[in-house]
Amino acid sequence: MAKIQPIGERVLIRQKKSEEKTSSGIYLPDAAREKRNEGIIIAAGTYEDGRALPVKAGDHVIYGGYSSEEIEVDGEKCLFVDWKDILAKVEEA
């Protein structure tokens, strides 16, 4: 994978894929799938003063907001998201 480092208070996120079928086994068409704003952080920028953001590569996050820049990195759909749009880190139990 290409090495990309976000500038400023931004993070690069690999979107988590939505479910292709229901729990009962029915396959969902693309139009019927719920768009989930979840993903895995690939890289994180820094605050203006150089301090690290409180997230790191590998963190599973939920994000919101409408201002994201979509890019393709090595065939995978990724997003640049502003730090302020990260809503939560998901801790696996």
N, C-alpha and C positions, 0 to 999 in steps of 0.2 A: 504494500500500500504506500502511496506517496506520502511524504512527510509534510503536513500542513500545520502551521502554527497560527491560530487566530490572533489578530492584533486588537488590543484594548480589551474591554469588558465583554467579550464574546466567547461562545463555546461552539465547537463543531460537534454535531450529534448525528449518529447513524440511527435513522428512524426504525422503530420496532415494527415489524410487519403485522398487519391486522389478520385476524383469524379468517381462514378460507372456508371453514365449515362450522356449523353449530355443534353443540354438545351431543345432539341426537344424530349427527352425521349428514345433515343437509348442507350441500355446497352453496356458498353465497356468491352471487355475481359481484364484480367490482363496485357497481353502483349501490349495492345494498350493504356493503361493509361499512362499519363504523370507523371513522378516522380517529385513531388514537394518537394523542400527543405524548407519546412515550418514546424513549430512545436511550442509547448508550453513548456516553461522551467519548469522543475520539481524542479531542485536544481542547484545552482551555487557555484563554488569554490571561491577562493580569489587570489589576486595578491601575489607575493612572500613576500611582506612586511606586509601581513595580511589585507590590505584594501579590501573592497568588490568590486566585479565587478559591472559595471553599468547596470546590468540586475538582475532580481529577479524572484523567482518562480511565475508563472502565466503570464509572459510576452510572447506575440506572436512574434516569430522571424522568419527571413529568414536567412538561413545559406548556406554556400558553402563549398568547400574543399572536399578532397577525403579521409582524414585521420580521420575516425570516428570509434568508437567501438560499435557494435550493441549488445544489451543485451535484455533479456526479464524480465520485472518486473511485477509480478502479472498478467501474461498473456498478457501484452501489450508490443509492440515493442518500445524500447527506444534507444537513441544514446548518447554516450559521445562524445562531440564535443569540440575542442580547442576553447578558447575564440576568438582567432584571426580569426576564420572562421565564426563568427557571422557577417552578413552583415548589418542587419537592424532590428529595432523593428517596428512592425506593430501596428499603432494606429487605433483603431476602431472608425469610424465616427458616 
